[in-house]
Amino acid sequence: MDELAKHIEQSLKERGFCVVLEDELERCWPSEKSEDAEREEQIKTFAESRGWGCFSSYRFWCYEGNIRGAVWRQQSVRVKNGAV
């Protein structure tokens, strides 16, 4: 999981986002060990603990077909009524 975190952090510094495909997610969060909703919550908790946002279980279309993965981004601070 540390290697995945380093990869995501580096990509966020370079691009502001990172796409992690299902085969990489599977190494840290095996799908056969938990329900989809529980697994998604674990991935989001991992992201939030590092100050990142995560849109998990996204399906992408590429030349090889439909693939699954997660999109990571830096969390942004929302300003509401002039307060942070």
Kinemage of the C-alpha trace (Angstrom):
@kinemage 1
@onewidth
@group {chain A} dominant
@subgroup {mainchain}
@vectorlist {calphas} color= white
{ca met a 1} P 0.000 0.000 0.000
{ca asp a 2} L 2.963 2.320 0.614
{ca glu a 3} L 4.096 1.890 -2.996
{ca leu a 4} L 0.629 2.740 -4.251
{ca ala a 5} L 0.553 5.831 -2.014
{ca lys a 6} L 3.935 6.976 -3.368
{ca his a 7} L 2.757 6.470 -6.952
{ca ile a 8} L -0.440 8.448 -6.345
{ca glu a 9} L 1.392 11.232 -4.506
{ca gln a 10} L 3.914 11.638 -7.333
{ca ser a 11} L 1.202 11.721 -9.961
{ca leu a 12} L -0.804 14.285 -7.966
{ca lys a 13} L 2.262 16.534 -7.763
{ca glu a 14} L 2.833 16.266 -11.518
{ca arg a 15} L -0.738 16.363 -12.847
{ca gly a 16} L -3.152 17.021 -9.992
{ca phe a 17} L -4.863 13.660 -10.562
{ca cys a 18} L -4.007 9.974 -10.791
{ca val a 19} L -5.833 7.057 -12.394
{ca val a 20} L -5.317 3.695 -10.711
{ca leu a 21} L -6.600 0.700 -12.630
{ca glu a 22} L -8.379 -2.280 -11.137
{ca asp a 23} L -5.380 -4.627 -11.193
{ca glu a 24} L -3.468 -2.212 -8.929
{ca leu a 25} L -6.481 -1.715 -6.632
{ca glu a 26} L -6.888 -5.479 -6.409
{ca arg a 27} L -3.437 -5.838 -4.806
{ca cys a 28} L -4.402 -3.660 -1.843
{ca trp a 29} L -8.148 -4.283 -1.684
{ca pro a 30} L -8.975 -7.744 -3.072
{ca ser a 31} L -12.540 -7.728 -4.371
{ca glu a 32} L -13.256 -11.280 -3.229
{ca lys a 33} L -12.629 -10.323 0.424
{ca ser a 34} L -15.302 -7.637 0.703
{ca glu a 35} L -18.522 -6.363 -0.824
{ca asp a 36} L -18.250 -3.567 -3.410
{ca ala a 37} L -19.651 -0.901 -1.049
{ca glu a 38} L -17.290 -1.924 1.779
{ca arg a 39} L -14.309 -2.008 -0.583
{ca glu a 40} L -15.172 1.426 -1.951
{ca glu a 41} L -15.383 2.784 1.600
{ca gln a 42} L -11.932 1.325 2.393
{ca ile a 43} L -10.469 2.997 -0.712
{ca lys a 44} L -12.083 6.339 0.145
{ca thr a 45} L -10.828 6.098 3.746
{ca phe a 46} L -7.308 5.453 2.424
{ca ala a 47} L -7.585 8.540 0.195
{ca glu a 48} L -9.044 10.811 2.868
{ca ser a 49} L -6.381 9.772 5.400
{ca arg a 50} L -3.816 11.269 3.015
{ca gly a 51} L -5.824 14.367 2.131
{ca trp a 52} L -6.889 13.109 -1.290
{ca gly a 53} L -10.260 12.699 -2.898
{ca cys a 54} L -11.137 9.520 -4.725
{ca phe a 55} L -13.816 8.618 -7.212
{ca ser a 56} L -13.615 4.856 -7.106
{ca ser a 57} L -15.229 2.180 -9.250
{ca tyr a 58} L -15.203 4.316 -12.357
{ca arg a 59} L -15.400 2.554 -15.669
{ca phe a 60} L -13.240 3.863 -18.477
{ca trp a 61} L -13.419 3.176 -22.166
{ca cys a 62} L -10.160 2.527 -23.997
{ca tyr a 63} L -9.127 0.730 -27.149
{ca glu a 64} L -9.025 -2.555 -25.237
{ca gly a 65} L -12.600 -2.181 -23.989
{ca asn a 66} L -14.274 -1.239 -20.752
{ca ile a 67} L -11.909 -1.155 -17.764
{ca arg a 68} L -12.429 -0.322 -14.098
{ca gly a 69} L -10.333 1.849 -11.828
{ca ala a 70} L -10.253 4.811 -9.463
{ca val a 71} L -9.496 8.484 -10.031
{ca trp a 72} L -7.568 10.270 -7.294
{ca arg a 73} L -7.300 14.046 -6.905
{ca gln a 74} L -6.078 16.577 -4.396
{ca gln a 75} L -8.824 17.596 -1.996
{ca ser a 76} L -9.823 21.180 -2.511
{ca val a 77} L -10.853 23.529 0.239
{ca arg a 78} L -14.333 24.852 -0.356
{ca val a 79} L -15.052 28.422 0.658
{ca lys a 80} L -18.563 28.988 1.933
{ca asn a 81} L -19.811 32.471 2.779
{ca gly a 82} L -16.253 33.811 2.970
{ca ala a 83} L -15.142 31.240 5.586
{ca val a 84} L -12.881 28.255 5.067
